[in-house]
Amino acid sequence: MSASIISFFATIIVTLAITVWAARRGQSKAALYTAGGEISGGQNGLAIAGDFLSATTLLGTTALFFAAGADTALYYICPLVGFALMLLLIAGPLRRLGRFTIGDVMVAKLGDDRMRLFAATSSIAIALIYLIAQMVGAGTLISVLFGLSFTSAVLTTGVLVTIYVAFGGMLAATWVQIVKAVLLVASVAGMSLLVLSHVGGPGALYARVAELHALGGKVFAPGGLHMDMFSALSFAVGQSLGILGLPHLLIRFFTVPDEAAARKSIVVAVWIIGLVFMALFAIIGPGAIALVMGDPAYQTPDGKGIIGGGNMAVLHLATALGGLPFFGIMSGIAFATILAVVAGLTISAASASSHDLVNTLRGKPVSDKTEVLIFRLATVAISMAAVLLAILFQHENVAFLAALVFAIAASTNFPVLILALYWKRTTAAGALAGGFAGLVSSVTLIILSPSVWVKVFGNSAAVFPSDYPTLVTVPLAFAVAIAVSLTTEPKAVPAAG
């Protein structure tokens, strides 16, 4: 049995063992949604890093560096700016005001249960689109490992994640994310050392990259992604502000006991994420070019790409460095990476469905037992939807797909949360109008963009000229929310809110 298959099954066994352990610890609503609020700040920081360092990070950004060079720095710098803003603006108030979902926070500040409808809608939309990126990464990985069809590979991932979330809930997801974060840091550090040892140091590495890449020396200069100024700025804004609107990261603050632990979570997470980003950008991305590009062993028969597509560049690099055993180890870690992030995303969407959406539509809370049942049914439905969407978008770069998620999060949850927390004149009507304006406009402009309207739907020209709409949609969301708030009266909320 090959090392990759052994590593794959070891990943499944370990994650299932964590799920069984978590299921035995408790099946209450609080346990499934927030692990009972008993996760420490350090543990939660590791889990946030594990939640954020996704298939996008390991597979997608390396693939982008492989294709476009150092212009991918935006993918690394902007999220760190977002986490700094999260530490300053969001972490403490969110933990103080929320219990299970960001809908709880919005209701606490604005005093209107209709905010749950918005929170649920935005959380489900963001989670589903982000799930596409992770499922595409999983499908590509498993199909290469086992020779399965992409559809079979994605179905396998969907079934596994449904089991993890439905039975293990947030506690299982947290520990899968912690284990994955530790493994990812160790593997990235090991791979970086091997790359430098293999090529003879940084200078030799960068010289070889410039020699092999089609861009030559320009591989280390801006412009490889061919974005105009509007798209570059819009992308940067979306990547930075979108962090503050991602529901699967925001709900992690409800798993710790207090505000101090919530802030510590961010500090720990930023250190881990920053070090991984540095290694990927400075060593592993260039290493993939130096050791994989042009090598016939990794090329497709027509010579126009690499086996499995660009998203497999980092795994081919593992093979070049350590043969099939190291490829197997990295494959297992990549799969664990995907499982951890998919579990977190599924929890955010399922909890929004069972806690916010159902209770709002019904008009009164359901029993805890019924809510837990709905949570599990929502888990199944969301996993099925993610599988179908991944099949539709299977040829897209996973880092690009994730960038679209950040644009939507920046246009929806971010404006509503910032106004609700920091502008006392904000009304529920204003927040709803602004939030839905941001959601509808961002999704619409993404559909009308070149990457969807032309590449996916086959139209001859895009209606909206950029793939990144944030410079339009974020100001629009704020403007609508402020305008409607100024013309409506706020509801009275408790002073502590």
N, C-alpha and C positions, 0 to 999 in steps of 0.2 A: 504493500500500500504506500502511495507517495506521501511525502511530507505535507503537501498542501491539503490532501484529503484528511490526514491525521489531524492537522491543525484546525481544519474546518469542523470536524466532529468534536474535537476538544472544546472549541468555542461554544458549540451547541450544548454540550454536556455541562460545562461550567455555568452558562447562563440559565439553563433549565434548573440546575441545582440551586442557584440563587433565587429563582422564582419559587421553587418549592419551599425553601426556607422562609421567604417573605410571606408566602401564603399562610404558613403556620403561625406567623407572628400576629396576624390580624386581618380581618376582612371587612372592617367598618368603613364607613364613608371617609372618615379622616385618614385612615390608614391607606386607602386606595388613592386618595387625592394628594395627600401631603406627607405621607409616612408618619403621621401623627405629630408633625412639628418637632421631631426629636433628633434631627440631623444636626451635627455640629457645624460651625462656620468653616472649619478646615475641610471637613468631609464634603460640605456643600460646594466649596470652591473647586475641589477636585471634580465633583459631579457636573458643575457648570462647565468646566473645561472639557470634560468628557462629552457633555451635551453639545457644545459648540464646535469642537474639533471633529468635524463630520467627514463624510465621503467627499464633500466639497473641498475640505482642507487637504486631505491626504491624496485624493485622486485628482480632483478637478483643478486645483490651483497649480499642481505640478504639471498637469496636462497643458494648462494655459502658458506656463513658463516654457514648456517644451515647444509650443507653437509660436508664442509671441515674445518671449524674453522677459526682460526686467520690468516692462510696463505693468506686469501683474502686481507690482508693489502696492498699488491701490487696494488690492484684495486683502493685504495684510495690515496696512497702516490704518485704514478707515475703521475697521471693527474695534481696534484698540482705543481710538478716539471715542467710539460709542460706549465702550465699557467704562471709560473715565467719566463720561457724562452720566451713565447709569449710577455710578458710585455717588456722584454729587447730587443728583436730582431725584432718583427713583427708588433706590434700594430701601432706605429707611422708611419713607412714607408708605411704600407698598406693604412692607411687613407690618407696619402699625395698623393699617386700615383693612387689610385683606385677610381672609381665612382660607378659602379654597381656590378662588379664581379671580382674574382681574375684574370680572363683573362685580364681585363683592366690593372692590375698591371704588369703582365708579358709582355704585349705589350709595356707598357710605359718604362720598363727597357730594353727590348731586341729589340724593334723596328721591330717586325715581327708579322703580323697578324696570322701566323700559330700557334702561342702560344695559340690563342683562341680555336683551335681545341683540343689541349692537355688539356687545363683547363676545357673545356666542358666535354670531355671524362672522365677525372679523377673525376670531381665533380659529374657527373651522376652515375658513378660506385660506388663511396664512399657513396653517398646518398642512392642509392638503397639497398646496403648491410646493412647500418645502419637502413634503414626503415624496413628491415626484423625483426630486434630485437624489434623495437617498435611495429610493427604490431603483432608479436607473443605475446608480453605482453598484448596488447589490446584484442586480440582474446581470450586469456586465461581468462582474467578478465571478459569480457562480457559474455562469455559462462558459467562461473560459476554463475554470477549474475542472468542471465535470463534463464538458461537451454537451450541456443541456441547451435547449432553446431558451431564448431570453424570457419568454412567457412562463415557462416552467420554473426558471430561476426566481423570477419575481414572485410567483405564487408561493414558493417555498419560504421566502422571506416574510411574506404577508401572514402565513400560517404561524410561523414562529413568534412574530411580534404580537399577534393576537393572543397567543397563550401567555406570553410574558406580562402583558398589560392587564388582561382580563382577570388573571389569577394572582399576580404578584404586585400589581399596582405601582405606586411611586417608590415604595421601599425597594422592590426588586429593580426598578429602573435606575434608582440612585446608585445601588451597589454595582450594577452592570456598568454604569457610567464611570464610577470610581476605578474599577478594575481596568476598564478600557483606557482611561486616562493614564494610569501608571504604565500599562503596556505600550501605549502609543509614545509616551515620552522616552521610554527606554529604547524602543525600536528606532525612533527618529535619531536619538543620540548615537546609537550603534551604527546606523546606516551612514550618518554624517562622517564618523571616524573612518569607516571603511572606504567611503568615496575619496576622502583626502589621502588616505594611505595608498589607495589604488592608483591615483593619478599623480601623486607626488607633491601635494600641497595646493593651496588656493591659487597661486600664480599659474601653475601648470594647468589647473582645472579651467580657469577662465580663458587661458590662451587656447585650449582645445575647444571650448565652447564657441569662441569667435571663429575658429577655423572650420568647424563642422556646420554651424547653423547657417541657413539661407540668408539671414540678416547680417552675417559677418559681425564686425565690431559693433554694429548698431543694435545687436541683441541686448546690450546693456544700457541702451538709451530709451527714452520715452518714445511712444509712437507705434509700438508693436501691435497694440490692440486696435489701431486705426480708428480711434474715437475722436470726434470733433470736440470742440471746447464745451459745447452745451452738454453732450453726452458724458464727457469726463466729469464735469462738475455735478451733473445730476446723479451719476453713479456714486461719486464720493459722498454726496449728501445722503443718498439712500443707504449706503453701507454704514455710515456713521450713526444716523438717527434711527435706522431700522432696528438696530440692536435694542433700543429702548422700547420697541413695540412687539418684539417676538414673544408670543404667549408661552412657549415652552421654556424660555429662560425666565420670564417674569414669575411664573408659578413656583419656581425653585425657591423664591424668597419666603414662601409660605411653609417650607419644610424645616426652617430653623426656628429656635425658640424666641429670638428677640431681634431688635434692630441692629445691635452691635454685631451679632452673628451674621446678619444679612450683609453688612458692609465688609466684614472680614471675608465673606464668600467671594466678593468681587476682587478684593486684593489678591487672594490666593489664585483665583482663576486667571487674572491678568498676567501674573508672573508665569504661570504654566503656558498659557496661550502665546504670550510674547516670545518665550524661548523656543517653542515649537515653530512658530512663524519664522523666526530668525534662521533656524536650521533649514527649513524648507526653502526659503527664498535664497539664502546665500550659498547653500551647499547641495541640497538634494535636487532642486530644480535644475541647476547647472549640471549636476552629476548625471541626470537622466539624459541630457543632451550629449554629454561627453561620452557616455558608455552605451547608450541605446541607439541614438540617432545614426542611421547609416549602417548599422550592423545587420547583415542579412538574416541572422537568427531571429530577429524580432520584427522583420518586415512582412507585410502582406505579399501574396504572390505577385500582385501588379506593381509592387514597389512604391505605392503612393501613400502608404501609411504604416502604422505598426499594428501588430496582431491585437485584436480586441478593441482597437480605437485608442485615441489619445488618453482616455481615462485610465488606461493600463500602464502608462509610462513608468510610474513609480514601482509597480510590481515587476516589470521587466528589468528595471534597475536592480531590484533585489536579486533577481536571477543572475545578472551580470556580476554582482558582488559576491554572492555566496552560493550560486547554483540553486538547484531545486529545493534543498532544505531551507534556505533563507527565503526563497519565494514562498514556500509553504507557511513559514512563520509570519511573514508580512501579509499573506492572504488571510490568515486567521485573524490577525489584528485588524486588518481593513474590514473584515466582515463584522468583528465585534464592534468596531467604530460605527458601522452602519446600523447595527441592531440597537445600540445604545441610543443613538439620535432618533431613530424611528420610534423607539419606545416612548421617549420624552414627548415627541410631537403627537403621537397617538393619544397619550394621556391628556395633553392640553386640549385636544379637540374633543375627546370623549367626555372629559369633565365639564367642558363648556356646554356640551350637548345635554348632559344629564342634570347638571346643577343650575345652569343659566337658561338654556333654551326651553327645556321641558317645563320648568317651573313658571317661566314667563308666559308661555303659550297656554298653560293650564290655568293660570290665574292665582294659584295657591301652591305651596310646597307639597311635594309628594313625601311619603314616608321614607326613612333612610333605607329600608330594605328595598323598596321600589326603585329608589334612586341608584342604588348599587347595581340592580338588575339592568336598568337603562344604561348605566355606564358600560356594562359588559356588552350589551347589544350594540351600543354606539361604537365600541371598539371594533367589533366585527364589521360593521358597515363602513367605517372609515378605512380599515385595512383593505377591504374590497375595492373601494373607490380609488385608493392610492395605487393598487395593482393595475387597474384599468387605465389610469392616467399615465402611469409609468410606461405602459406598452405604447401609448400614443406618442409620448415624447422621448422614446428610448435613444434617439440619435443626437439629442442635445447634450452639450457639455454640462456637467453637473454644477460647476462653479457659476456658469451663466444662469442656470435655473435658480440657484440660490440667490443670486443678485436680484432677480425679479421679486423674490419673497421679501427681501429687505426693502425694496421700493414700496411694496404694498403695506408692510408694517410701519414704515416711516410716514405713510400717508393716512393711516387709519388710527391705530392705537396710540402712536406717539403724540399727535396733536391733542387728542381727547384727554390722555393722561396728564400732559403738561398743563393744559388749561384747567382741568379739574383740580389739580393739586396746587396750582400757583396763581390762578386768576379767580378771585372771589366772585366776580360778576358772571362767571360761567353758569349757564342754565342747562338743564337736561335736554331741552329742545335744541339749544345751540350745539351741544356736544353730539347729539344724535344726527343733526343735519350735517355738521362738519365731518363727523366720522364716516357717515355713509357717502358723503360727497367725495371724500378721499378714497374710500374703498372702490366705489363705482368708477371714478375717473382713472384710478391707477390700473385697475383690471382692464378697463376698456382700452386705454392707451397702450397697454402691453399687448393686448390682442391685435391692435392695429399697427404694431411695430414691425420692423423688417424681420425680426427673428421668428415671429409667430404668423403674421399676415402673409408673408412671402414664403418663408422656409417651411412652415408647417402646413398652411392652407393652400399654398401654391399660387397665390395671386401674383400678378406681374410687378406691382409696386406697393409700398407701404403707405397707409393713410397718415400715420404719425411717423415722422422721419427718424426718431431715436428709439433705441431699445430701453432707455432709462427715462421714465417720465417724472422723476421726483421733483425737479425744479418747477414743474407745473402743478403737480398734485398736492404737495405739502403746503405751499402758500394758499392754494385753493381751499384745502381743508380748514386751515386756520381762519381764512377770511370768512368762509361760510359760518363757522362756529361762532366767531366773534359777532358777526352781523346779526345772526339769529338771537344770540344771547342778549344783545343790546335792545332787542325788541320784545323780549319775553321776560317774565318774572321768575326768579329762582325759587325753588321750594325750600322751605325751612328744613335744616338738618341739625342733628345734635351738635353742640359746641365742640365735642371731642373729635368730630369728623373733620 
